[in-house]
Amino acid sequence: MLPVAPPGGASTYTSVIPLPTRASVPPNDHVLLALPPTAASASVLRSLRSDGVSVSPVNDGIAVLDAIRSRDPALLVLDVELPGPDQAAVLAAVQSEAPNVSVIAVTPRERRAGLLGQLRGDRDDYLLRPFAVDELAARIRLRLRFGAAVENTVLRQGELVVDTELGEVTVDGQPVSLSPTEFSLLMALLAAPGQVVRPDRLGRDVWSEPASANLVQVYISYLRRKIGPERIRTVRGEGYVLEA
């Protein structure tokens, strides 16, 4: 598992979004994954494809523009330090040529301030590097499900609130301290609110590799103690449901 590194600093377009329930990602949504060819990128690609998301990897800025024109994606994940042309220019070109394409920009902390001015608050998002594989995958799934209305820096499920920018969790207005694994597990459940999530999927999303059902169950019990046992329901023989 890659460690969660909660980003610092609040976004200028933070909002609190109630998470509606929808069963699946629409089949015609395509994701363009413009990340360097690393193990983390490959893990995100596998995770999305195993969930039935249509996704294409590209490895340089020129390929990004070509793929935007030919594939008409719903979402672009763009590393601002991808090889090729200046990615600020690539981002501007994408926004100009394909204004309906949402963007999740991946950036090192030192480039965050300059990036914020390029992002459209109603459509775009960003994630600081290093990031947890499951967090990026969860943000992609959320934006595909709920479209441009999702500004997923702050997520709410009932009285459970998660600030993904700061890595902070509150329950009934009270702060809750989670370990990196517990936070990743909560993010994986938040990606499918009200839906049954199988232990094998949680194992893949949280640990980025197969994990035993017993290990998942242990961490579910840890998480229940901190956010309230009634918020995670067990569906015998199927998995777990995050409830309001």
Summary of the structure (lengths in Angstrom):
residues: 244
radius of gyration: 17.3
end to end distance: 27.7
largest distance: 51.5
contacts: 786
relative contact order: 0.16
helix: 40%
strand: 22%
